[in-house]
């Protein structure tokens, strides 16, 4: 489905094509790469060049735990926001029923 260029961009490979055959060589038609992917790639390159063998593994573990922690914090914040909204709605409806005039 015409995703060959996307796969090559993710893998960091450059495809050599003739400009006449490449109809999508216009400016702005390339695949945009996130700055976080570039940063992670540079960190792993530095870890691969380090003198210790386990640097890449430790970096992968640290990144994995950071991603998990951020996801858990997002879920926790969402649940806290929902709990506060429920409490506010309960107090709001309770206050409205107290202030209403009895029949």
C-alpha positions as a Markdown table, in Angstrom:
| # | Residue | x | y | z |
|---|---|---|---|---|
| 1 | Unk | 0.0 | 0.0 | 0.0 |
| 2 | Unk | 2.7 | 2.5 | -0.9 |
| 3 | Unk | 4.3 | 2.4 | 2.5 |
| 4 | Unk | 7.8 | 1.5 | 1.4 |
| 5 | Unk | 9.1 | 5.0 | 1.9 |
| 6 | Unk | 7.7 | 5.1 | 5.4 |
| 7 | Unk | 9.4 | 1.9 | 6.3 |
| 8 | Unk | 12.7 | 3.1 | 4.9 |
| 9 | Unk | 12.4 | 6.3 | 6.9 |
| 10 | Unk | 11.7 | 4.5 | 10.2 |
| 11 | Unk | 14.6 | 2.2 | 9.6 |
| 12 | Unk | 16.8 | 5.1 | 8.7 |
| 13 | Unk | 17.7 | 3.8 | 5.2 |
| 14 | Unk | 18.0 | 6.0 | 2.1 |
| 15 | Unk | 16.5 | 4.7 | -1.1 |
| 16 | Unk | 18.4 | 5.7 | -4.2 |
| 17 | Unk | 15.9 | 6.6 | -6.9 |
| 18 | Unk | 16.2 | 8.5 | -10.1 |
| 19 | Unk | 14.6 | 11.9 | -9.9 |
| 20 | Unk | 12.6 | 11.3 | -13.0 |
| 21 | Unk | 10.9 | 8.2 | -11.5 |
| 22 | Unk | 10.3 | 9.8 | -8.1 |
| 23 | Unk | 7.1 | 11.8 | -8.5 |
| 24 | Unk | 6.9 | 12.6 | -4.8 |
| 25 | Unk | 10.3 | 14.3 | -4.5 |
| 26 | Unk | 8.7 | 17.7 | -3.9 |
| 27 | Unk | 9.5 | 19.8 | -0.8 |
| 28 | Unk | 7.5 | 18.8 | 2.2 |
| 29 | Unk | 6.5 | 15.3 | 1.0 |
| 30 | Unk | 9.0 | 13.5 | 3.2 |
| 31 | Unk | 8.3 | 11.6 | 6.3 |
| 32 | Unk | 8.5 | 13.7 | 9.4 |
| 33 | Unk | 10.5 | 12.3 | 12.3 |
| 34 | Unk | 9.9 | 13.2 | 15.9 |
| 35 | Unk | 12.6 | 14.9 | 17.9 |
| 36 | Unk | 12.1 | 12.3 | 20.6 |
| 37 | Unk | 12.9 | 9.5 | 18.1 |
| 38 | Unk | 16.0 | 11.4 | 17.0 |
| 39 | Unk | 17.1 | 11.9 | 20.6 |
| 40 | Unk | 16.5 | 8.3 | 21.5 |
| 41 | Unk | 18.5 | 7.2 | 18.5 |
| 42 | Unk | 21.4 | 9.4 | 19.5 |
| 43 | Unk | 21.3 | 8.1 | 23.1 |
| 44 | Unk | 21.5 | 4.5 | 21.8 |
| 45 | Unk | 24.3 | 5.4 | 19.5 |
| 46 | Unk | 26.2 | 6.9 | 22.4 |
| 47 | Unk | 25.4 | 3.8 | 24.5 |
| 48 | Unk | 26.7 | 1.5 | 21.7 |
| 49 | Unk | 30.0 | 3.4 | 21.6 |
| 50 | Unk | 30.4 | 3.2 | 25.4 |
| 51 | Unk | 33.1 | 1.1 | 27.0 |
| 52 | Unk | 30.6 | -1.1 | 28.9 |
| 53 | Unk | 28.6 | -3.8 | 27.2 |
| 54 | Unk | 25.4 | -3.3 | 29.1 |
| 55 | Unk | 24.8 | 0.4 | 28.4 |
| 56 | Unk | 22.3 | -0.1 | 25.7 |
| 57 | Unk | 20.3 | -2.6 | 27.8 |
| 58 | Unk | 20.3 | -0.2 | 30.8 |
| 59 | Unk | 19.2 | 2.6 | 28.6 |
| 60 | Unk | 16.4 | 0.5 | 27.2 |
| 61 | Unk | 15.2 | -0.5 | 30.7 |
| 62 | Unk | 15.3 | 3.1 | 31.9 |
| 63 | Unk | 13.3 | 4.3 | 28.8 |
| 64 | Unk | 10.8 | 1.5 | 29.3 |
| 65 | Unk | 10.2 | 2.4 | 33.0 |
| 66 | Unk | 9.9 | 6.1 | 32.1 |
| 67 | Unk | 7.2 | 5.3 | 29.5 |
| 68 | Unk | 5.4 | 3.0 | 31.9 |
| 69 | Unk | 5.5 | 5.6 | 34.7 |
| 70 | Unk | 4.2 | 8.4 | 32.5 |
| 71 | Unk | 1.3 | 6.1 | 31.3 |
| 72 | Unk | 0.5 | 5.2 | 34.9 |
| 73 | Unk | 0.6 | 8.8 | 36.0 |
| 74 | Unk | -1.7 | 9.8 | 33.2 |
| 75 | Unk | -4.2 | 7.1 | 34.2 |
| 76 | Unk | -4.0 | 8.2 | 37.9 |
| 77 | Unk | -4.5 | 11.9 | 37.0 |
| 78 | Unk | -7.5 | 10.9 | 34.8 |
| 79 | Unk | -9.1 | 8.9 | 37.6 |
| 80 | Unk | -8.5 | 11.7 | 40.1 |
| 81 | Unk | -10.1 | 14.2 | 37.8 |
| 82 | Unk | -13.2 | 11.9 | 37.3 |
| 83 | Unk | -13.4 | 11.4 | 41.1 |
| 84 | Unk | -13.3 | 15.2 | 41.7 |
| 85 | Unk | -16.0 | 15.8 | 39.0 |
| 86 | Unk | -18.3 | 13.1 | 40.6 |
| 87 | Unk | -17.8 | 14.7 | 44.0 |
| 88 | Unk | -18.6 | 18.2 | 42.7 |
| 89 | Unk | -21.7 | 17.0 | 40.9 |
| 90 | Unk | -22.9 | 15.2 | 44.0 |
| 91 | Unk | -22.4 | 18.3 | 46.2 |
| 92 | Unk | -23.9 | 20.5 | 43.5 |
| 93 | Unk | -27.1 | 18.4 | 43.2 |
| 94 | Unk | -27.3 | 18.0 | 47.0 |
| 95 | Unk | -27.1 | 21.8 | 47.4 |
| 96 | Unk | -29.7 | 22.4 | 44.8 |
| 97 | Unk | -32.1 | 20.0 | 46.6 |
| 98 | Unk | -31.5 | 21.7 | 50.0 |
| 99 | Unk | -32.1 | 25.2 | 48.6 |
| 100 | Unk | -35.3 | 24.3 | 46.8 |
| 101 | Unk | -38.6 | 25.2 | 48.4 |
| 102 | Unk | -40.6 | 22.3 | 49.8 |
| 103 | Unk | -44.1 | 21.7 | 48.4 |
